[in-house]
Amino acid sequence: MSTRTRFWLSLLLSLPMLVNMLLMPFGLHLPGGEWLQLVLTTLIMAFSAWPFVHTAWAAFKNHHANMDTLVAIGTLTAYLYSLYAMATGRAVFFESAAFVTTFVLLGQVFEERMRNNASDAVAKLGNLQAKEATVIRDGQPTRLPLSEVEVGDLIQVKPGEKIAVDGTIVAGQSAVNEAMVTGESMPVEKGVGDPVIGATINQTGTLQFKAEKVGDDTLLAQIMEMVRRAQNSHAPIQKLTDKVADIFVPVVLVLAILTFLVWNVLLKAPVATALIYAVAVVVIACPCALGLATPTALMVGTGRSARLGILIKNGEVLEEVNRLKTVAFDKTGTITTGQPAVTDVIGDCDRVLTLAAALEKSSEHPLATAIVAAAGDRDLPAVADFAAVAGKGVRGTVDGQPAWVGTAALAPHDLPEDLAEQSTQLMKAAKTVVLVDQGEEVLGLIAIQDQPKPTAAAAIANLKEQGLTPVMITGDNQAVAEAIARQVGIDRVVAGVLPGDKAATVKQLQQEGPVAFVGDGINDAPALSTADVGIAMGSGTDIAIDAGGIVLVKNDLRDVGLAIELSRKTFKRIKLNLFWAFVYNVIGIPIAAGLFVSLGLALSPELAGLAMAFSSLSVVTSSVLLNTTHLKGERKLAPAVA
């Protein structure tokens, strides 16, 4: 029988007793009296309250005590005493057992509903998935269920349709809205060779792509699995809570016995009165709120982070993030784009780039690729006698004149004084400088650099605002590393670190306090595993789930600060929930025990049950409010296009 069914049954059977209580001040009562209460309460105990007794007994056999222990003892005490009182002509309080059961179940119904709302992130992600796909087989488009799509299938997507699975575009160009999966606010322009993600929405043009990941291998499936694991995990603080509950329940039982003895033996109160206070102590102390404090906040926090494109692996990560002092970054591909790009052109820009691109288009060097990309769609002259000088540059004949693009060391002519000075300044800024020479003169200079990502400076500034120290780890020499660090606002650099030594560098930083390491999740796996918190940057549809405790799906550095901010707020909410759960019991137990009865403050068992239910509800509500907590690093998402 479900909790909801047990509640409605208990409520229905309790209503006649409630009506009877309302009639009593007027000297009226329902027919049947105590016998009616006996029958109704017995049915409640047999069907609605019995699961509490069963669970409490199972816990007792394992030498444990839990919330159900207190509910079972409280309701059984009230019920059994009422049987004894009825047989001996004393006052009964069957209604206490009935109402306590009803109110406890009411609290559980509310908890279930709010916990379902808190943990619906996985269900919402699952609803994003397309149900069908247009697959081209034998040259004909065929509409197939998603379960029949196979790796290697050619899939067609029209404007407004959902992309079914992960793959690579082979024909067409379009803008794709990826906000529903990655949280990226702006539609992303896609063309041949670009990856696409299942469940995102094609907006403007018709695309054809080759399916590469289907079923459980898609990005959406990986995200759903990670969120599911996180929501089912336990933060270390939960273990402390469980230990406290094991001690707390026996202490409450002792307090209830003492309450009975004080009222009955010392204060000479009737047994019924003393028993009411004792049962109220047992009921109000049910540690429901204590048990809900951690898991509900964890569910909401990880669910919200998933909607922002931030995947938190487990509850332990939240506690580690709360202790962080340092955030270490890999440079290439993390802080920088990982691709050289032209940053400066000295001289006649059009002439210098056109000549340089004409020579470099036949070279496969990364710097050559950057120059050709910078030239764009310029018409390039023909090159004769092309030759590449390893590590130095390229040369050839253009328009009947010898031309050279490369380092100054082997250039045909010396640099003029003004160009030499500018070259020195560019190199101080950690840029690679090549000169462009034709005929009898040096035409100009081109500066190339692996540039910082556009969001890097803002990301570093956000971390500093949160009181964290950013550090850059790189294999580059100190001068180049410091130049990049200055551009993004990092004050501390560890340069000359070989790829295999990054983990050792992280260990050195850990001597100063807990460290997070941010890397690409593949090459940086040892450092990610060594750090207290590993933050892996996602790349397209390839997410290294096991590489770090946090995965940033969008590959946006600003999400490092956002992930830390949200993790910290989630952990703070856990501590706030635990605090109020304890405070509630510290305040509630003395009132239930009758210590303030002279001041008019007292709780019957049924009111204690209602108060306990609302305490649990308040903790769950507190957790759900994490969904509306303001995050400084959050960017507004573009609305998804249906």
N, C-alpha and C positions, 0 to 999 in steps of 0.2 A: 504494500500500500504506500503510495507516494506521500510525501510530507504535506502537499496541498490537500489531498483527500483526507488525511488524518486530521488536519486543521478544521476543515469544513464539518466533518463528522463531530469533532469535539465541540465546535461552536454551536452546532444545531442542538446537541444534547445538553449543552450548558445553558441555553437560553431560558428554559423553564425555571431553572434555579435562579437566574438573574431576575426574572420577573417576580419570583417569590420573594427575593431580597428587597425589591422595590416596593412590594405590597406590605411588607412587615411593619414599617412605621405607622401604617394606617390600621393595624390590627387585622389584616387580611392575609390569606395564604392560599396557594393552589391546593386542590384536592390531592390527597396522597401523602402530603407532608414528608416525613423522614423516609418513608418507604419509596416514594418517587425519587428522592435524591439518591437513595441507595442504588436503585436500578440504573438511573442515568449515569451516575459516577462509575458504577461497575462496568458499564459498556465503554465508557471513556477509558478507564484503566485497561480494559482488555484489548481494545483496538488502537486507541490513539497514544496511550502512555506506555504500553508494553514494550515497544522498541527501545525506549529509554532504559527500562529495567534490564532488558536482554543485553544491551551494549555495556551497561554498567557492570553486570555480572561477568561478562567476558573480560572486561578490563581488570576487574578484581582478581580473577583467576590468573592473570598475568602480572599481578602485583602492581597494578597501575590504578590511577583514579583520574576521571575526566569530567567534562561538563555533564554528561549523562548520569554520572554517579550522584551529583547533587540533585538533579531533577528527579531521579528515581527515588532517592532517599526522602526528598521533600514530599513528593506526591504519595508515596507508600505510607509514610508516617501519618500524614493527614487522613488517608483512607482507612488504614488499619485502626488508628485511634478512634475514628468515627464509628467503626464497626463495634469496637469495645464500648464506646460511650452509649451507642444505641442499645446495646444489650444490657447495660447497667443503669439506664435511665438518665444519663448525663447529656449535656449539650453536644451536638455533632457539628462538624464543619466539613461535610462532604464537598461543599461548593469550593473550598480552598483547593482540594486536589483537582477538581474539574477545571477551575479557572486558571490555576497554575499551568496545567497541561495545555489549555487553549492559548494562553498568552505566550508560552514558550514556543509553541508551534507557529503562532502568528509571527513571532520574531524570525523563525527559521524560513517561513514563506517569504518574508521581505528580504531576508539575506539571500535566498536562492535567486530571487528576481534580480536583485542588484548585482549579485555576483555574475549572473548570466550577462547582464548589461556590461559589466566590467570586463568580462572575458570574451566578448563577441568579436574581438579583432580577427581571430582566425576565420570565423564564419564569414565576416565581411570580406576578407581577402579571397576566400573561396568563391564568393559570389561574383567577384570580378572576372573570373575565368570565362572565356567564350565557351559556348556549348557546341558550336559547329565550326567547320572551316571549309572554304572552297579550295579543293585540291585538284590540281591539273594532272590528270592521268590519261595517257594515250592521246594527249593534245586536247582533251576536253575537260572543262571545269565541272567538277562534281561536288555537290554539297554532302559532306560526311560528318558524322559525330566525331567529337574530339578524340574519343577513345580509339578511333580507327586511323588517326594521323600517325604516320611513321617517320622516323629520321630519314632524311633524303627527299621527302615529298616536296614538290613545288606548290606553294600556296599563294593564292591571289587574294588581295585585300582591297576592297573599294573604299572610297572616302566615307567616313562615319562608322565603319565596321571595326570590331575588335580584332586585334592581331591574336591568332589562336595560340601559337607556341613560340619558343625562342628560335631565332635563325638569323640568316644574313641575306640582305637584299640583293637580288640578281637583276632586277629591272624596275625602273620607275623612280620617282622622286616625290617626296611628300613631307609634310610636317606631322609629327607624331606626338600626341599628348601622353606623357609618361607619368603624370602627377599621381595617378591612382596606385602606382607600384613604387616609384622611386621618390615621390614627393617633389620632383622637379617642377617648379612653378610655370616655366615657359615651354611651349611646344618645341620639340627638337627637330631640326631639319635633317632628313635622312635621304641618302642616295645609294647607288650601287656600291656594295662592299661594306655598308654600315650594318651594325647589328640591330635587331628589333627584339622586343621583349613581349612575351605572351601577356595578354590582358590589357595592354595599352591600346590606345585608339588612334587609328589612322584618320587624319583630318582632311587633307586637301587633294591628294593625287592617288591614283591606283598603283599599288605595289605588288611585285612578285618576289617572294623570298623562299630560300631553301630551309626547310625545317632541320634544325640541328639538335635541339633538346626538346623532348616531349615527356609527358607524364610527370613522374616525381623528379625528373632532372631539370625542369624549368626553373627559372629564377623565382617565379611566384610560389612554386611548390617548396623551394628551399626556404623562402621567407616564412611561409606558413609553418614549416617544420621547426624552424628556429624559434618562432614566437610561441609555438605549442610547448616546446621544451622549456623555454624561459618561464612560462606561466605555471608549469608543473614543477618547477624547481623550488628550492627553499633557500632563503638567505640564511647565513650562519646565525643571525640574531634570532631566527625562528627556533633553532635548537635550544637557545637559552630560554625562550618563552615556554617551550615544551617542558624543560626541566623545572621551571618555576611552577607550572601548572601541576606537575606531579607532587610538589610540596604543598602548593596552595590548597588543593582540595582536602587533604587530611587535616590541615590547619583549620579550615572552615568547619569541618565536622566537629573538631574539638571545641571550637568557639560556639557552635550550636548547642552542644551538650552543656557547656558552661552556662550559656544563656538560660537553658531550661533549669539547671540546678539553682542558679542565682534567683530566678523568679519564683520557683516553686519551694525551695528549701529556705533560702535566706529571707526573701520578701513575702513568703507564705501565700503566693498567688495560686489560684486554682490550676490544676494540671492542664486544663484546656488552654488557659491564658498563657502559661509558660510554654506550652507546646506550640502555640501560634507564633510566639516570638522566635522560638528555635527553628521552626520550619521557614519563617520569613528570612532568617539569616542564611539558611541553606540555599534557598531559591535565589535571593538577590545576588549571591556570590558566584552564580554559575559563570565560568570564565569564557562565555561565548565570545564577547568582545575581544578578549585576549587572544583567542584562537584565530579570529578574523583579521586582526590588526595587520599582520604581515602579508598573508596571501592575497588579500583584496588589493592592497596598495601595489603589490608586485604585478598583479594582473593588469591593473589600469596603466601603470607606468610603462610596462613592456608593450602593451597594446597601443598606447599613444606614440611611443617611439617608433613602432613599426609603420604607423601611418605617415611618419615623417621621414621614412627611408633610413631609419637607424635601428639595427637589430641588436638587442641586448641578449647575450647568450644565456645567462642565468642570474639568480638572485645574489650569488656571491660577488658578481661584478659590481653591483650597486654599493655594497659595503666597501669594496676596494677603491672605487671612484671617490667615495666620501673622504678617503684618507690621502688622496693624491697630493703631492707637492710639486712634481716635475712632469712635464710632457715633452718627451723626446721625439723628434721627427727625423725620418730618413729624408735626404735632400732630393735626389733625382727621382722624378716620377711622383713624389709626394708633395714637397714644397714647390718644386719646379714642374714644368710640363713634361720633361723627359725628352723633348724634341728641340734641337737648336732652331733659332729663328733670327732673322735679320732685325737688329734693333736700331742701327744708325747707318746712314749712307752719307759720306763726306764727298763733296764735289757735285758735278752735274748729275743729279739723281737718276734721271731717265737714261742718260748715256752710260753711266757707270753700271747700273743694273742690267741694261740690255746687253752690253758687252760681256759682263761677268756671267750672265745666264747662258749666253750663246756658247761660251767655253765650258761651263760647268754641266750643261745638260747631258753631256756624254759621260759624266763621272758618277759613280755610285756613292761617293763620300757623303756622310750626313751633312757636312757644311755646304756641299754642292746642292743637295736637296733643298736646304734652307734658302739659298740664293735663287734657285729656279722658282721656288714657291713665291718669293718676294717679287720676282719680275712679273708674275701674273700672266696675263694674256698678251704681253708685248710681242710684236713681231721680231723674231730673232734672226740676225744675219747668219749666213752660212760660215762654217769654220773649216779651214783646210789645215793639213799637217798637224792634227790634234795629237798631243802627247801628255801623259800624266807623269809627274815627278813624285814618286812615293813620299808622302809626308811633307811635301813642300808646296804643291800646287799643280796647275795645268797650264798648258801653253798651246798656241796654234796661230794660224794666220787668218785675220778677219779684214775684209775689204782691202786685201793686198798688203796689209801691215802686220808685223809680228805683235802678238798680244800675250799678256801674262796675267794670271790671277793666282795669288798665293801669298806666302810669307815674304816679308821684306828681305830676309836673308839672301835669297837667290833671285831677287828681282833685278831686271836689267838696269834699272836706274835708281839712284839714291832718292830718298824721300825729301821733298822740299821742307824747309824748316817748319813752316806752319802745319803741314800734314804730320810731320814727325812729332810735334808737340801734341796734336790732337790724338795721334795714335797712342802716345804714352798715357794720356788721360783715360782713353777708352780701356786700355789694358789694366789700369788701376781699378777700373770698375768691373774687373773680372770678365771682360769680353774678349773674344778671339777676333783679332784684326787681320784682314787680308787686304792686299792692295790690288788695284786694277791698273794695268800698264798697257799702253799701246803706242806703237811708233817710237817717238823720242821722249815721251813724257809719262808721268804717273797721273792718271785721270782722277783718281780718288781712292777712298777707303770704304770698306764695308765691315761693320762690326756685327758679330754674331754671338748669341748667348742662349743657353738653356734658361729661359726666363721663368721667374716665379709665376705660379698660377694667379689669375686675377683676384681670387678670393683670399690669397695667402695672408696678406697684410691685415685684412679685417679679422681673419681667424686668429692670428697671433694676438691682436689687440684685445679680442674677446677673452682669451685665456688669461691675459694679464689682469683684466678687470675682475676675473674670478679668483685672483690671488695665486695663480699658478706660474711656474717658471718654465718658459719654453726653451728647449735646447735643440740645436741642429747637429746631427751626426752624419758625416760624409767622408768619402774617400778622397775628395778634392784637397788640393793644398790649402794652407791656411788663408792666403790672400784671396783666392777665389771664393772660398767658403764664407769669409767675413763680408765680402762684397754682396753676396746673395743675402746673407743674414741681415745686413743693414737695410736692404730694400724691403724686407718683410717685417722688420722690427724685432728680430731675435738678437739678444745681447750675448748669448753664450753659445760657442761653437766648439765642437770636438771634430777636428779635421784629420785627414790622413788615416782614416779607419778602413781597414780592409773589410770586404763583405762578411767574411767569416768571423770577424772580431766585434761585430755590432753587439752581439749578446753579452760579451765581456764588458763592453762599454756601458751597457745598461746596468750590469751588476755593480759597476763602480758608482754610477749615479744613485743606485739604491742605498748606498751607504749614507746618503744624505736624506733619505726618506723615500716613500713609495713613488714609483715611476710608471707612467703610461708611455707606451711606444706606439707611434703611428707609422705604419708602413703599408706596402702594397699587398700584404697577405700571402705572397708566394716567395719572393727572394728574401723577404725579411722574417720568415717564419721562426727561426731560432730566437731572434730578438723579441718578436711578439709573444712567444711562449715564456721567455725569461722575465719580461716586464710584469709588474703587478697587475696591470691592465693592458692587454693588447688591443689596439684599435686598427682594424684592417680596412684599407680603402677598397671599395668595390670597383670593378672595372667592367662596364657593359653587362653582359649576362654571366660573367664568370665571378662567382663569389666564393672566396676561400673560407667556408663556414668554420672550419676547425682551426683557422690561423689565429684568431683573436677572440677576446671576450665580447667585443663590439665590432660590428661590421657596418660600414657606411656605404649604403647602396649607391648613392649619387656621386661618389668620388669627389665630394665637395668639402674642402678643408674647413669651412665654417661649421660643418656638422660635428667636428671634433668638440668644439665648445658647447654646441647644443646638446650633444650626447652627455657630456659631463654635467651640464646644468640640469637636464632632466633626470639623470641618475641621482644626483644629489638631492633634488626636490622629492623624488620618490622615496629615498631612504629617510629623509627628514619626516615625510608623512608617516612612514612606518613607526618611527620613534614617537611622533606625536600621538598616533593611535594607541601605542602601548602605554604612553604616559596617561592618557585619559582613561584607558581601561583600568589601570591600577588606581588612579585617583577616584574613579567611580566606586570601586570596592571599598577603598579607605573611608569614603564618606557614607556609602550605602549600608555597610554592615553594622556600624554602631546605631544607625537609625532603626534598622530592622530589629536589632537586639533590644530596642526599647530604652536606650540610654537617654533619649531626649523626649520621652513620653510626657514628662512634666511640662515641656514647652509646646506640647501639642503636635510633636513630630513623631509619627509612628507609621509602620507599614504592615498591612495584613499580608499573608502569603500571596494572595491573588494580585495585590498591588505590587508586591515585590517582583512577581513574575512579569507583570506588565513593564515595570521599570527596567528589568533585566533585558527584555525584548527590545526596548527602545535604546538601551545602551549599545546593543549589537548593531542596531540599525544606524545609530549615529556614527559608529566606526566605519561601516560600509559606505555611508554617505560621504564621510571624510575622504575615503579612498577614491570614490567616483569623482569628487571635485578636482582630482588631479588632472582630469580631462580639460578643465577650464583654467588651470593655473597659467598665469602669464609667463612666457619664456622669452627672455631678451633676444636670444639668438634665433627665434623662429621667424621664418619668412612666410608670407601669405601664399597659399597654394592657389593655382589657377583652377577654376571649376572644371570637373571632368565633363567631356562631351559625350552624351549618350548616343 
